[in-house]
Amino acid sequence: MKTILNALLALGLLLGSSINAMADITWTLSDVTFDNGNQAVGTFTTDDAITTFLSFSIDVTGPASAAAFTAAQMTDSYLPGEIGIANADFSQYVDLSLAAPLTSAGGIVPIAGGFDCPGCGTLLVNADTEVIGVTGDGGIEPTAAPEPSAVPFLAGGVILMGMVLRRKVVRAI
């Protein structure tokens, strides 16, 4: 019985103190301008593993009307180091290369280069040419406070610890 209680105690404390899965991340394009005058504006959402686009709303607009479009698809296989945006038949597209991979914590990731095709306008890289990611919890970084789903496990571990200590006190008396 003592071994089972100790195992349950360890399991409860381990699960109670574990980090739970992070939320999806919404990324916003910032200062994405090409030398043909077009701009890419909008947002896209990735899963917490940065392997899948869950949703997007991106427009490429400007004077190079042949290259202007509303995104109909984004290419998951480019993640997490590159962003590929295209119209339905992929005849118009934008490719953005990131200076660092997107992360599951969100944050600011500079865009190192890219192009807007057809005509392939080249990205004008400025200090604020970047994507800004905010997690589903509003950009609040994880803190020491447990998430609600961890509270029952933590409580179970504390209860089991109390039971073990109580048995030791009762045996000592």
C-alpha positions in Angstrom: 0.0 0.0 0.0 2.8 2.4 0.9 4.4 1.9 -2.6 1.1 2.6 -4.3 0.6 5.8 -2.3 4.1 7.0 -3.0 3.7 6.2 -6.7 0.3 8.1 -6.8 1.9 11.0 -4.9 4.8 11.3 -7.3 2.4 11.0 -10.3 0.1 13.7 -8.9 2.9 16.1 -8.2 4.5 15.4 -11.6 1.3 16.0 -13.5 0.3 19.0 -11.4 3.6 20.8 -12.0 3.8 19.9 -15.7 3.5 22.6 -18.4 0.3 22.3 -20.3 0.0 22.8 -24.1 0.3 26.4 -25.2 -2.4 28.1 -27.3 -2.5 28.8 -31.0 -0.5 31.8 -32.1 -1.8 34.7 -34.3 0.9 36.4 -36.3 0.5 39.9 -37.8 2.6 41.1 -40.8 4.3 44.4 -40.1 5.9 46.7 -42.8 5.9 44.1 -45.6 6.5 46.3 -48.6 8.0 45.4 -52.0 10.0 47.5 -54.5 7.1 47.2 -56.9 5.0 49.3 -54.4 2.8 46.4 -53.2 2.3 45.7 -49.6 1.2 42.5 -47.8 -1.0 43.1 -44.8 -3.0 40.8 -42.5 -2.8 38.0 -40.0 -2.4 34.3 -39.9 -2.8 31.8 -37.1 -0.6 28.7 -36.6 -1.0 25.8 -34.2 1.2 25.8 -31.1 3.7 23.4 -32.8 4.2 25.9 -35.7 3.5 23.2 -38.3 0.0 24.1 -39.6 -1.8 27.3 -40.6 -5.2 27.2 -38.9 -6.5 30.4 -40.5 -5.4 33.5 -42.4 -6.6 36.8 -43.7 -3.9 38.4 -45.9 -4.1 40.8 -48.8 -1.4 41.9 -51.2 -2.3 45.3 -52.6 -0.7 48.2 -54.4 0.2 49.7 -57.8 1.5 46.4 -59.3 -2.0 45.2 -59.8 -0.8 42.0 -61.7 0.7 40.9 -58.4 -2.1 42.0 -56.1 -4.3 39.3 -54.6 -6.2 38.1 -51.5 -4.6 35.0 -50.1 -6.5 31.7 -50.8 -3.8 29.4 -49.5 -0.7 29.3 -47.3 1.9 26.5 -47.6 2.4 24.6 -44.3 5.6 22.9 -45.6 7.4 26.2 -45.4 6.9 26.5 -41.7 8.6 27.5 -39.4 11.3 29.4 -41.3 9.4 30.7 -44.3 5.9 32.0 -45.1 4.3 31.1 -48.4 1.1 33.0 -49.4 -0.7 32.4 -52.7 -3.9 32.9 -54.7 -6.1 29.8 -55.5 -4.1 28.6 -58.5 -0.7 29.7 -57.2 -0.2 32.1 -60.2 0.3 35.0 -57.8 2.3 34.5 -54.6 4.5 36.0 -51.9 7.4 34.2 -50.3 8.9 35.6 -47.1 12.1 34.2 -45.6 12.4 34.7 -41.8 15.6 35.7 -40.0 14.7 33.1 -37.3 12.0 30.4 -37.2 8.6 31.2 -35.8 8.3 30.0 -32.2 5.5 28.5 -30.1 5.9 31.4 -27.6 5.0 34.0 -30.2 7.0 37.2 -30.1 8.7 39.3 -32.9 10.4 37.6 -35.8 12.2 39.7 -38.3 11.7 39.0 -42.0 15.0 38.8 -43.8 13.9 38.7 -47.4 11.1 37.9 -49.8 9.4 38.5 -53.2 6.0 39.2 -54.7 5.3 37.4 -58.0 4.4 37.6 -60.9 7.0 40.3 -61.7 8.7 39.3 -58.5 9.0 42.5 -56.6 11.7 42.2 -53.9 10.9 42.8 -50.3 12.3 46.1 -48.9 13.7 45.1 -45.5 13.4 47.7 -42.8 14.0 47.6 -39.0 10.3 46.8 -38.5 9.8 44.4 -41.3 8.6 41.5 -39.2 5.8 39.2 -38.0 4.5 39.7 -34.5 3.0 36.6 -32.8 0.5 36.7 -30.0 -0.5 33.5 -28.3 -4.2 32.6 -27.8 -3.9 33.8 -24.2 -3.5 37.4 -25.4 0.3 37.3 -25.5 0.7 36.7 -21.8 3.7 34.6 -21.2 3.3 31.5 -19.1 3.8 32.2 -15.4 4.3 30.1 -12.3 0.5 30.0 -11.8 -0.9 26.7 -12.9 -3.5 26.4 -15.6 -7.0 25.3 -14.5 -6.5 21.8 -16.0 -3.4 21.3 -13.8 -5.2 22.2 -10.5 -6.9 18.8 -9.9 -3.6 17.0 -10.4 -1.8 19.3 -8.1 -4.6 19.0 -5.5 -4.5 15.2 -5.8 -0.7 15.2 -5.1 -1.1 17.4 -2.1 -3.9 15.3 -0.7 -1.9 12.1 -1.2 1.1 13.8 0.5 -1.1 14.7 3.4 -2.3 11.1 3.7 1.2 9.8 3.7 2.3 12.3 6.4 -0.8 11.6 8.5 0.0 7.8 8.4 3.6 8.6 9.6 2.3 10.8 12.4 -0.3 8.2 13.5 2.4 5.4 13.5 4.8 7.6 15.5 2.2 8.1 18.2 
